[in-house]
Amino acid sequence: MKLLVTGGAGFIGSAVVRRAIAQGHEVVNLDALTYAACLDNVASVAGHPAYAFEHADIRDRAALDRVFSTHCPDAVMHLAAESHVDRSIDGPGTFIDTNVMGTFHLLEATRAYWTAAGKSDAFRFHHISTDEVFGSLGPEGQFTEQSPYDPRSPYSASKAGSDHLVRAWHETYGMPVVLTNCSNNYGPYHFPEKLIPVVILNALAGKPLPIYGDGSNVRDWLYVEDHAEALLLVITRGAVGRSYNIGGENERTNLQLVQTLCAILDRKRPLPKGTYADLIQFVTDRPGHDARYAIDPARIRNELGWRPSVTVEEGLEKTVDWYLANETWWRALQDRQGVGQRLGVTA
């Protein structure tokens, strides 16, 4: 299968690209190379004969039409998105422009290509989204594919909008789509503005480890390589028009997560004195910070046979090992705009 992967130089997208090539697929990686993208993420496959890169923006319809006519993909995996909640608080317009309008332009370019090619039933448009579109949970319960949408941030609202567009293009135009909503990802190549890389890199630098509020917010953590495997399973075997929730079955509070990272670092890179947990610092909470996310992955488990391969403790161990071994990669990204700064406090 020839896959057109949007956002393939980003964190999750690059994991999909690497795994897709390993599984024998052809991949066209379309990426605008904005601040969070890094071609080093796909350096291991860049020379592969089944890999091609297109420097293009999903908001550029002419560029999209050219890419489709040049490469003639069998499926689209749409991962290109603005994704950092704190940045969406400071600059929501970029999120609406990329996540909503960009998805619209990609859907229209895909529809034109699919129609001209005879509307093949075998074609797929896979939209990759987030559990944040469902809002915030209380102490009990989990998100399912039937959960009502209740986004609380500009980021999650923009992703909810793109989800609705994809479903509308399926219902109105008959486009063969599948959708997935995932929990929080972590792992190798995670851009160093998200919680886990911030904690690892601040700890190594002896800087405070910031935790929003009292650290009681709960997330379900999904190892990025497990997510990539699930996404490729959905694009090849998922039912048309169906959505699948992908979760790690690893709920932890933010404080528990940071404490686990500190304990791993204490073993692998011990301080001369004290523990990394001494660096934990509680900071002013994010505006509108959702209390809890949790996913019920029963559908993808029962229908497609997928489940996560690692616990969060095992995945964090792998992640810390990767950051310790890849200092050149993360140091090159630390000078990018906004990295290392507290964002999302202008509300």
Buried (B, 14 or more C-beta within 10 A) or exposed (E): BBBBBBBBBBBBBBBBBBBBBEEEBBBBBBBBBBBBBBBBBBEBBBEBEBBBBBEBBBBBBEBBBBBBEEBEBBBBBBBBBBBBBBBBBBBBEBBBEBBBBBBBBBBBBBBBBBEEEEEEEEBBBBBBBBBBBBBBBEEEEBBBBEBEBBBBBBBBBBBBBBBBBBBEBBEEBBBBBBBBBBBBBBBBBBBBBBBBBBBBBBBBEEBBBBBBBEBEBBBBBBBBBBBBBBBBBBBBEBEBBBBBBBBBBBBBBBBBBBBBBBBBBBEEEEEEEEBBBEBBEBEEBBBBBBBBBBBBBBBBBEBBEBBBEBBBEEBBBBBBEBBEEEEEBBEEBEEBEBBBEEBBBEE
